Amino acid sequence: MTTRLKNIAKLALFTTTLLTIGCASMFKTTTHVPIQVYADPLESSIYLDDEKVSETFHQIEYPYKSDKKFTYRIEKDGFEPKTVIIEKKFNTYAYLNLLTFLFSPVLFLIDHANDALFIYKSPSENIKLEVNENYKEKTETPTYKQFELDRSKLKNTKGLIVFNGYVTEILVTDGDGNKYDIKNTPFLFAPGNFEVQSKFYTSFKKGNYQHTYTAKTPITSKLTLQPASAIAVCTDFDSVKNTSTHTLISSGKPNPYLSSETTLKRFNMARLCPKSIFMQKVNP
């Protein structure tokens, strides 16, 4: 190979490496994700730019190459309203480009072109309201009335039953006696009465040892699923009684925003489960 061809090969390799590093610095799969908002307490109204859009949960598809600010307001009778503004902020991952030092200016330009220097981030915690017994949500606004009108149209829309992570041997039985072994994935059902069964299970590493805990017997609970709503079955373990326990968390009344099955499956209802008492004891 001539010297000229060697130089061309080196240049091609250098260019490929540079572009690969630049693309990798985007972290697009972890930063360019939908914006999600969870409200606490349950059934809190969620307003986006003064329009009531949901209750408890809402999601926006990632606004690619946009600088729009999104103003969320969370309200519920008996609680002080809270406003949260979601806007683009500097992507700290982009600092990793400094590891390349000499080429970092080029990589920052690549990140900028790929909308990766400044990104939107979801609130890391549930938006929690403080108690204010005197506050009453305004119910005469057009957007509130429209939401209630849309709610009244939800009759047979499917709902979601989901279990938290500390669980095995899940079984759901509907009002007709049909049984569903749904493992640990979100499963949509027509509204109605159900019987749910599960058994506490967890496995984690502590020090040099892997610990596994499994309850001897399952527990069964009954629940009623509303249209366009979600229920989390939070399984835990009572070490005194040596049995599994259930805490049922419901999103409440039918929610027009959750009438879409795709949206409903994105609703991580299990994140609203209380912290496991058993896990806090064995792995504080």
Secondary structure, DSSP 8 states (H G I E B T S, - for coil): --HHHHHHHHHHHHHHHHHHHHHHTT-HHHHS--EEEEEESTT-EEEETTEEEEESEEEE---TT----EEEEEE-TTB--EEEEE--EE-GGGGGGGGGGGGHHHHHHHHHHTT-SEE----SS-EE--B-TT------SHHHHHHHHHHHT-SS--EEEEE-SS-EEEEEEETT--EE--TTS-EEE-SEEEEEEEE-EEEEEETTEEEEEE-SS-EEEEEEE-TT-EEEEEEEEETTTTEEEEEEEE--S--GGGGSHHHHHH--GGGGS---HHHHHH--
